[in-house]
Amino acid sequence: MAWEPPRLKLGLVGCSWFALRAHVPALLALEQRVGVRLTAVCSRTRKSMARAEAKIHAADPEREVRRFAKMEQLFADADVDAVLLVLPIPLMPAAVEAALRAGKHVLSEKPAAPSIEAARRLLDAIAELGPRAPVWLVLENWQFKPSVRWLRERLQEGAIGRVVSAHLSHHHPADPADRAAGGGREPPWRSQAGEGAWLVDAGVHWARLLREALGEPVEGSAALCSGADGAGGGSLCGWVRFEHCSSAATLALSSGGPRRASSSSSSSSS
């Protein structure tokens, strides 16, 4: 029998509709190519844990899946090497820090935290743990999108010359299909203007696009305007100076309301 390298044993924390629709199938497919294995699930409700276990058993009926009602119990399990956190964003910082301090490598859904202050506290915690700290990766996937990688490569090879200015705008219309996928309602935190709502949740993709194209941000400023309908709509306008753009790039994001013109981005060169 051929020797097989040990598999990284992964625990899933949060068994929401999105975790079951996106993460679990992706992990099961990934197991066929790399050394990872989904071995444990954690959720506050038995019903969602049972759905996750059923989805795993549909692919592998003989697999033993351990259940945990509290994430602290899963973090304490010595037979779990890493955790995937698919939680409401307001709960994410505490979960990330607890997992890291328990010695688990962490994959967490984006964004990293609901506020700059909470994100900075997480960075402080990583620094406190020192060079032997577990690995933490926020799952912002646009850096791997073929279109984004293509754009970055063309800019790096100088296809349009030196970038002197850039502008990105995007509007995300209210779409009943989004709520249907989530059981007919938006998550409460996603509709709270104080938490940034959609602009924090999905708007980070567009910020990542600019980072991939223009390098790391140096400084910036932005203003957030909340929608009056209480449905989480709003707009964000700002400017950001990047490493590889001569002038500040401008960013305009909005959500809610009817569908308007398609999203666009542009850049100019010399």
Secondary structure, 3 states (H helix, E strand, C coil): CCCCCCCEEEEEECCCHHHHHHHHHHHHHHCCCCCEEEEEEECCCHHHHHHHHHHHHHHCCCCCCEEECCHHHHHCCCCCCEEEECCCHHHHHHHHHHHHHCCCEEEEECCCCCCHHHHHHHHHHHHHHCCCCCCEEEECHHHHCHHHHHHHHHHHCCCCCCEEEEEEEEEECCCHHHHHHCCCCCCHHHHCHHHCHHHHHCCHHHHHHHHHHHCCEEEEEEEEEECCCCCCCEEEEEEEEECCCCCCEEEEEEECCCCCCCCEEEEEEC
